[in-house]
């Protein structure tokens, strides 16, 4: 499943199915109540409005891809299209075991596609932050630092 802010961040997760009991908790974890959420007409998302979201649907099953002037799912569809093309062009094949790692990589790439700073530098900064966090955990637990 994927969530994309218009002109913003992307977050995606490999899920075992598209049932409401799977999708709704992910939405609630990642999207603030009151936010405008646009989905296709998947039945699993029907109750988002009653859960505190401004929910709009695009009836893809009726071959409609835009409602009004700006109710569409183009951003998330573009994200999936880019992910699929990138996997096919770079890796050719991905096993289910590692799929989430590839999805995370392209979520990061999509989120930082318009940054002024080079994406590689951004990634290195994240690595340094994570390493510092791991070292601080070792200190909190009273063990020797890992390095």
Secondary structure by P-SEA (a helix, b strand, c coil): cccccccbbbbbbbcccccccccaaaaaaccccccccccccccccccccccccbbbbbccccccccccccccaaaaaaaaaaaaaaaaaccccccccaaaaaaaaaaaaaaaccccccaaaaaaaaaaaaaaaaaaaaaaacccccc
